[in-house]
């Protein structure tokens, strides 16, 4: 992954991908390799970026004389401008105005720079302005995330807008009193870090990183640690491979021409198939259900990978072939479980049982579950609840809020005991009954008002039909809707209490033997405090007694 980031740094902003009209994708990558200390991350990182460092050193030495001349010329022009302004006569004033206008168009001469390490967002924006709109932010440590979080910011607020714009290519414009104005069109940042898991866990404390989409832009690689099983004195990278890699980096890095990459017809068809597959994995229960923010960017990220692979093999020429796109898709498939592992690690720190309870409740309502087992619910959300005990807190939260109730265990034979079974409070589905009732009532009223109802009586009002419709409207019970459930994506949601007023008992679900009641059932309101605190019920709810009949 680090080698791909280095090659991306050589073509960033110079190469874009246009898979079809209306869609243009940059070629810069954001990469994060996550490993515990002691896995020699720094050594591998240094070897990967060494050719880029060497190229930077070569470019600096080549540009140094010319930059020195331009800096001297600028200083002389500025000194001449001061003398003209001091003279004050008409001719000198006119010459000063012309020279000032000329100086305003002179770019500030600076030495080439390809890589920055721990730079603040403000400094990164200035470097982008000086270096023609592209830079690589690469570090063997995760200190840059502290800077993004606002470590040296006076306000203490996160400062990473430049990274968002540097990934998408949106124009960067900053105009602050304390520093010079920065304007960069189509900025391109390449980001590559080797960090420890503790850095990712620390990011969970700041919801802005996930909420504003920064973490969804990264390719994550979290390989298994080999400490304790490493090969002693492994052979180094073959000299011919290292030389070819270095030559490739230098060749692409020195080519400053712009190029628009397109796809062959077969590759474009393959891309559409891949996009369809991605869309399916983003659905409920899909492979990327829990990382939709990351998965939504995977099609574009695949194209960026394809651009890097194509330029590594063919340079800035030709079109992306189907085989190249297939290789990019293979890398993207490799990255999915790594992204899931990293981002769900953060979710575990951000979210509590309330969010998990909301997840299970949505599944109950979507599938119309009147009864279900714990194993059934856990299997549906196995990515969110990888182990059986992981769903216990969510089920306990729903039971505490009176949405579900555990049924008594049924006697079973020898072997593993049956999975706990739960009954769902019928009031959970009342909002659906209300929606259907509202639609039915509206349709019925329209039918009564229409003149078409005269058809069966030869143009005279059909009294029987009207009475039949009126009877249907009167006899249909009017259930009370549950309070709406508003679920924030990255903030704990508060589960409403379904028993906040009197409701009429809806028709029992199939399989539940509920005693018929002639009078309206009053459901006692549980004595509930805020989510997260102990919740006590003053008495058993009526619906539970009916389920147990």
C-alpha positions in Angstrom: 0.0 0.0 0.0 2.9 2.4 0.7 4.4 1.8 -2.7 1.0 2.6 -4.3 0.9 5.8 -2.3 4.4 6.8 -3.5 3.5 6.2 -7.2 0.3 8.2 -6.6 2.4 11.1 -5.3 4.2 11.1 -8.7 1.0 11.4 -10.8 -1.3 13.3 -8.4 -3.0 16.3 -10.0 -1.3 15.4 -13.3 -3.5 12.4 -14.1 -7.2 12.1 -13.7 -9.6 9.3 -14.6 -12.7 9.9 -16.7 -14.7 6.6 -16.8 -17.7 8.1 -18.5 -19.1 11.6 -19.2 -19.8 13.6 -16.1 -17.5 11.6 -13.8 -13.8 12.7 -13.2 -11.8 11.0 -10.5 -8.4 12.3 -9.2 -5.5 9.9 -8.8 -4.2 10.7 -5.3 -4.5 8.1 -2.5 -4.9 8.3 1.2 -3.3 5.2 2.9 -3.0 4.2 6.6 -1.1 1.0 7.6 -1.9 0.0 11.1 0.4 -2.3 13.2 1.5 -2.5 16.7 5.0 -1.3 17.7 7.8 -3.7 17.1 6.7 -4.7 13.6 9.5 -2.6 11.9 7.0 -0.2 10.4 9.5 2.6 10.2 12.1 0.5 8.3 9.5 -0.5 5.7 8.2 3.0 5.5 11.7 4.4 4.9 12.4 1.9 2.2 9.1 2.6 0.4 9.5 6.4 0.2 13.3 6.4 -0.3 13.0 6.8 -4.1 10.7 9.8 -3.6 13.1 11.4 -1.1 15.9 10.9 -3.6 13.9 12.4 -6.4 13.1 15.4 -4.1 16.8 15.9 -3.4 17.7 15.8 -7.1 15.0 18.3 -8.0 16.2 20.7 -5.2 19.8 20.5 -6.4 18.8 21.2 -10.0 16.5 24.1 -9.1 18.8 25.7 -6.5 20.7 28.0 -8.9 17.6 29.2 -10.7 15.7 29.8 -7.5 18.6 31.8 -6.2 18.7 34.0 -9.3 14.9 34.5 -9.1 15.1 35.4 -5.4 17.9 37.9 -6.1 16.0 39.4 -9.0 12.9 39.8 -6.8 14.9 41.5 -4.0 16.4 43.9 -6.5 13.0 44.7 -7.9 11.6 45.3 -4.5 14.5 47.6 -3.5 14.1 49.5 -6.8 10.4 49.9 -6.0 11.2 51.4 -2.6 13.6 54.0 -4.2 11.0 55.0 -6.8 8.4 55.4 -4.1 10.7 57.6 -2.0 11.5 60.0 -4.9 7.8 61.1 -5.2 8.0 62.9 -8.6 5.5 62.1 -11.3 7.8 60.0 -13.4 9.0 57.9 -10.5 5.5 57.4 -9.2 4.4 56.1 -12.6 7.4 53.8 -12.8 6.7 52.6 -9.2 3.1 51.7 -10.2 4.2 49.7 -13.2 6.9 47.8 -11.2 4.5 47.1 -8.4 2.0 45.6 -10.9 4.8 43.5 -12.4 5.9 42.2 -9.0 2.4 41.2 -8.1 2.5 38.6 -11.0 5.9 37.2 -10.0 5.5 33.9 -8.2 7.4 33.5 -5.0 10.5 31.5 -5.9 10.8 28.4 -3.7 12.7 25.2 -3.8 10.8 22.1 -4.9 9.2 20.0 -2.2 7.5 16.7 -2.6 6.9 15.5 1.0 5.9 17.1 4.3 5.8 15.3 7.6 4.1 16.8 10.7 2.6 20.0 9.2 -0.4 21.9 10.5 -3.3 22.4 8.2 -2.4 26.1 7.7 1.1 25.2 6.7 -0.1 22.4 4.4 -2.3 24.9 2.6 0.6 27.3 2.1 2.9 24.5 0.8 0.2 23.5 -1.7 0.1 27.1 -2.9 3.8 27.2 -3.3 4.2 23.8 -4.9 1.7 24.1 -7.7 -1.2 22.4 -5.9 0.2 19.0 -4.9 2.1 17.6 -2.0 2.5 14.3 -0.2 2.0 14.1 3.6 3.9 11.0 4.7 4.9 10.0 8.2 5.9 6.8 10.0 4.0 7.9 13.0 0.5 9.2 13.7 1.3 12.6 15.1 -0.3 14.3 12.1 -3.7 13.2 13.5 -3.0 15.2 16.6 -2.5 18.2 14.4 -5.7 17.5 12.6 -7.5 17.4 15.9 -6.4 20.9 16.7 -3.4 20.3 19.0 -1.9 23.7 18.2 -5.1 25.5 17.3 -6.1 28.4 19.5 -9.7 27.3 19.4 -8.9 23.6 20.0 -11.3 22.7 17.2 -10.4 20.1 14.5 -8.4 21.5 11.6 -8.5 19.2 8.6 -10.6 20.9 5.9 -7.5 21.1 3.7 -7.3 17.2 3.8 -10.9 16.9 2.7 -10.4 19.3 -0.2 -7.0 17.8 -1.0 -8.6 14.5 -1.5 -11.6 15.5 -3.6 -9.9 18.3 -5.6 -12.2 21.1 -4.5 -10.6 24.5 -4.7 -8.9 25.6 -1.5 -9.4 29.3 -0.7 -8.4 30.7 2.7 -8.4 34.4 3.6 -7.3 35.0 7.2 -6.1 38.2 8.8 -3.2 36.5 10.5 -1.6 35.1 7.3 -1.5 35.6 3.6 -4.4 34.6 1.3 -4.1 31.1 -0.1 -5.9 30.0 -3.3 -5.3 26.6 -4.9 -7.2 25.2 -7.7 -7.7 21.4 -7.8 -5.4 20.7 -4.8 -4.1 17.1 -4.6 -2.7 15.7 -1.3 -1.3 12.2 -1.1 -1.5 10.9 2.5 0.4 7.9 3.8 1.0 7.0 7.4 2.1 3.9 9.4 0.4 4.1 12.8 -0.4 2.1 15.9 -3.9 0.9 16.8 -3.9 3.3 19.8 -4.0 6.2 17.3 -7.2 4.9 15.8 -8.7 4.4 19.2 -7.8 7.9 20.1 -9.7 9.3 17.0 -12.9 7.7 18.4 -13.0 10.5 21.0 -13.5 13.1 18.3 -16.7 12.4 16.3 -15.7 15.0 13.7 -13.1 12.7 12.1 -15.8 10.2 11.1 -18.8 12.6 10.9 -17.1 14.9 8.3 -15.9 12.0 6.2 -12.1 12.2 6.7 -11.7 8.6 7.8 -13.9 7.3 4.9 -11.3 8.6 2.5 -8.5 6.3 3.7 -7.4 2.9 2.5 -6.7 0.9 5.6 -4.4 -2.0 5.8 -4.2 -3.7 9.2 -2.2 -6.9 8.7 -1.7 -9.4 11.4 1.3 -8.9 13.6 4.1 -11.4 13.1 5.9 -10.6 16.3 7.0 -14.0 17.8 6.8 -15.7 14.4 9.1 -13.6 12.2 11.7 -15.0 9.9 15.2 -14.4 11.2 17.5 -12.7 8.7 15.0 -12.6 5.8 16.4 -12.0 2.3 16.3 -8.3 1.2 14.4 -7.0 -1.7 16.2 -8.2 -4.9 18.4 -5.4 -6.3 16.7 -5.5 -9.7 13.3 -5.1 -8.1 14.5 -2.1 -6.0 16.2 -0.5 -9.0 13.1 -0.9 -11.2 10.9 0.6 -8.4 13.3 3.6 -8.0 13.5 4.1 -11.8 9.7 4.1 -12.0 9.3 6.7 -9.3 11.8 9.0 -10.8 10.4 8.7 -14.3 6.8 9.4 -13.3 7.9 12.1 -10.9 9.8 14.0 -13.5 6.9 13.9 -16.0 5.0 17.1 -15.4 2.5 16.7 -18.3 -1.2 16.4 -17.7 -3.2 13.4 -18.9 -6.8 12.2 -18.8 -7.2 8.5 -18.5 -10.2 6.7 -20.0 -11.4 3.1 -19.8 -11.8 0.7 -22.6 -15.3 -0.4 -23.4 -14.8 -3.8 -21.7 -13.3 -2.1 -18.6 -16.2 0.3 -18.4 -18.7 -2.6 -18.5 -16.6 -4.3 -15.7 -16.8 -1.1 -13.7 -20.6 -1.1 -13.9 -20.7 -4.6 -12.6 -18.4 -3.7 -9.7 -20.6 -0.7 -8.9 -23.7 -2.9 -8.7 -21.9 -5.3 -6.4 -20.8 -2.4 -4.1 -24.4 -1.2 -4.0 -25.6 -4.6 -2.8 -23.0 -4.8 -0.1 -24.2 -1.4 1.3 -27.8 -2.7 1.9 -29.0 -3.8 5.3 -27.2 -7.0 6.2 -24.6 -6.5 3.4 -20.9 -6.8 3.8 -20.4 -3.0 4.1 -23.6 -2.2 6.1 -21.6 -0.8 9.0 -19.1 1.2 6.9 -21.4 2.8 4.4 -19.5 6.1 4.5 -16.4 4.2 3.4 -18.2 1.9 1.0 -19.9 4.8 -0.8 -16.4 6.0 -1.9 -15.2 2.6 -3.0 -16.1 2.8 -6.7 -14.1 6.1 -7.1 -11.3 4.7 -4.9 -11.1 1.7 -7.2 -10.6 4.0 -10.2 -7.8 5.8 -8.4 -6.1 2.5 -7.8 -6.6 1.6 -11.5 -4.9 4.9 -12.5 -1.9 4.2 -10.3 -1.6 0.7 -11.6 -2.0 1.8 -15.3 0.7 4.5 -15.0 3.0 2.2 -13.2 2.8 -0.2 -16.2 2.2 2.0 -19.2 2.9 5.6 -18.1 0.7 8.4 -19.3 -0.6 6.7 -22.4 -3.4 4.5 -23.6 -6.6 3.5 -21.8 -7.2 1.5 -18.6 -7.7 -2.1 -19.7 -10.1 -4.6 -18.2 -7.2 -6.5 -16.6 -5.9 -3.4 -14.9 -9.3 -2.6 -13.5 -9.7 -6.2 -12.4 -6.4 -5.9 -10.4 -7.7 -2.7 -8.8 -10.9 -4.4 -7.9 -8.9 -7.3 -6.3 -7.1 -4.7 -4.1 -10.4 -3.1 -3.2 -11.8 -6.4 -2.1 -8.7 -6.9 0.1 -9.3 -3.5 1.7 -13.0 -4.1 2.7 -12.5 -6.3 5.7 -9.5 -4.1 6.8 -11.7 -1.0 6.7 -14.4 -2.8 8.5 -12.1 -3.8 11.3 -10.6 -0.4 11.7 -13.8 1.7 11.5 -15.9 -0.7 13.7 -13.1 -0.5 16.2 -13.9 3.2 16.4 -17.6 2.6 16.5 -17.2 0.4 19.5 -15.7 3.4 21.3 -18.3 5.9 20.0 -21.6 4.1 20.3 -23.4 2.5 23.2 -26.1 0.0 23.7 -28.7 2.6 22.6 -27.4 2.6 19.1 -27.3 -1.2 19.0 -30.9 -1.3 20.3 -32.0 1.0 17.5 -30.3 -1.3 15.0 -32.2 -4.4 16.4 -35.5 -2.4 16.6 -35.2 -1.4 12.9 -34.7 -5.0 12.0 -37.8 -6.1 14.0 -40.0 -3.5 12.3 -38.6 -4.1 8.9 -39.1 -7.8 9.1 -42.4 -7.6 11.0 -41.0 -9.8 13.8 -43.7 -10.6 16.5 -41.3 -13.1 18.0 -37.7 -13.9 17.5 -34.8 -15.7 19.0 -31.5 -14.2 20.2 -29.5 -16.2 17.7 -31.8 -15.1 14.9 -31.2 -11.4 15.7 -27.5 -11.9 16.2 -27.1 -13.8 12.9 -28.8 -10.9 11.0 -26.4 -8.4 12.6 -23.3 -10.7 12.7 -21.0 -8.0 11.5 -22.2 -5.7 14.2 -22.4 -8.5 16.8 -19.6 -10.9 15.9 -20.2 -12.9 19.1 -23.4 -14.1 20.7 -22.9 -12.1 23.9 -22.3 -8.9 21.9 -26.1 -8.4 21.3 -27.0 -8.9 25.0 -26.8 -5.2 25.9 -29.0 -4.2 22.9 -31.7 -6.8 23.8 -31.5 -5.7 27.5 -32.0 -2.1 26.5 -35.1 -3.0 24.4 -36.5 -5.0 27.2 -35.8 -2.2 29.7 -37.8 0.2 27.5 -40.7 -2.3 27.1 -40.2 -3.0 23.4 -39.6 -6.7 23.9 -40.0 -9.3 26.7 -38.1 -12.5 27.1 -40.3 -15.6 27.0 -39.9 -18.4 29.6 -37.5 -21.1 28.4 -39.2 -24.2 27.1 -38.1 -27.6 28.3 -35.6 -29.1 25.9 -33.8 -32.4 25.6 -30.2 -33.1 26.0 -27.6 -31.0 24.3 -27.2 -27.2 23.9 -30.1 -25.2 25.4 -32.4 -23.4 23.0 -31.6 -19.8 22.2 -33.6 -17.3 24.3 -36.9 -16.3 22.7 -38.5 -12.8 22.8 -42.0 -11.5 22.2 -42.3 -8.0 20.6 -44.7 -5.5 22.1 -47.6 -5.1 19.6 -47.4 -1.3 20.1 -44.2 -1.3 18.1 -46.3 -1.8 15.0 -49.0 0.7 15.8 -47.4 3.4 13.7 -47.7 1.2 10.7 -51.3 0.5 11.4 -51.9 4.2 11.8 -50.3 5.0 8.4 -52.5 2.3 6.7 -55.6 3.6 8.5 -54.9 7.2 7.5 -54.6 6.2 3.9 -57.7 4.0 4.0 -59.8 6.8 5.6 -58.7 9.3 3.0 -59.6 7.0 0.2 -62.9 6.2 1.7 -63.9 9.8 2.1 -63.0 10.4 -1.5 -65.2 7.5 -2.6 -68.1 8.9 -0.6 -67.7 12.3 -2.3 -67.3 11.0 -5.8 -70.3 11.0 -8.1 -69.2 7.6 -9.4 -70.9 6.1 -6.4 -74.3 6.7 -8.2 -73.5 4.1 -10.9 -75.1 1.1 -9.2 -78.5 2.8 -8.7 -78.9 4.3 -12.2 -77.8 7.8 -11.3 -79.4 7.8 -7.8 -77.4 7.8 -4.6 -76.5 4.2 -3.5 -77.5 4.4 0.1 -76.4 0.9 0.9 -72.9 1.4 -0.5 -72.5 4.7 1.4 -73.7 3.0 4.7 -71.3 0.2 4.1 -68.3 2.5 3.6 -69.4 4.6 6.6 -69.6 1.5 8.8 -66.1 0.5 7.7 -64.8 3.9 8.7 -66.5 3.9 12.1 -65.6 0.3 13.0 -61.9 0.5 12.2 -60.0 1.4 15.4 -57.9 4.5 15.5 -54.5 3.4 16.9 -52.1 5.8 18.5 -48.8 6.2 16.7 -45.5 5.6 18.5 -43.2 8.5 18.8 -40.8 8.8 15.9 -37.4 7.2 16.3 -34.7 9.6 15.2 -31.3 7.9 14.9 -28.2 10.0 14.6 -25.4 8.3 12.6 -22.6 9.0 15.1 -24.3 10.2 18.3 -26.2 8.0 20.8 -29.9 8.0 20.0 -32.6 8.1 22.7 -35.1 5.3 22.5 -38.7 6.5 23.0 -41.0 4.8 25.4 -43.9 3.1 23.5 -46.3 3.6 26.5 -46.9 7.3 26.9 -50.7 7.4 26.6 -53.7 5.1 26.3 -53.8 3.0 23.2 -56.2 0.5 21.8 -54.8 -3.0 21.5 -54.1 -3.8 17.9 -55.1 -7.1 16.3 -52.8 -9.9 17.7 -50.1 -11.2 15.5 -50.5 -14.7 14.1 -49.2 -17.2 16.6 -50.0 -15.1 19.7 -53.1 -16.1 21.7 -54.4 -12.9 23.0 -57.6 -12.8 25.1 -60.4 -10.8 23.6 -61.2 -7.6 25.4 -64.5 -5.7 25.1 -63.2 -2.5 26.7 -60.3 -0.3 25.8 -57.1 -1.5 27.5 -55.2 1.0 29.5 -51.4 0.3 29.3 -49.6 1.6 32.4 -46.8 4.0 31.7 -43.5 2.7 33.1 -41.6 4.8 35.5 -38.7 5.6 33.2 -35.7 7.8 33.6 -33.1 8.8 31.0 -31.4 6.2 28.9 -28.3 4.9 30.6 -29.7 5.0 34.1 -31.6 2.3 36.0 -35.2 2.0 34.8 -37.9 0.5 37.0 -41.4 -0.5 36.1 -44.2 0.0 38.6 -46.1 -3.0 37.4 -46.1 -5.6 34.7 -47.5 -4.3 31.3 -50.9 -5.8 30.2 -49.5 -6.9 26.9 -47.2 -9.3 28.6 -50.0 -11.0 30.5 -52.0 -11.4 27.2 -49.0 -12.9 25.4 -48.7 -15.5 28.2 -52.4 -16.6 28.0 
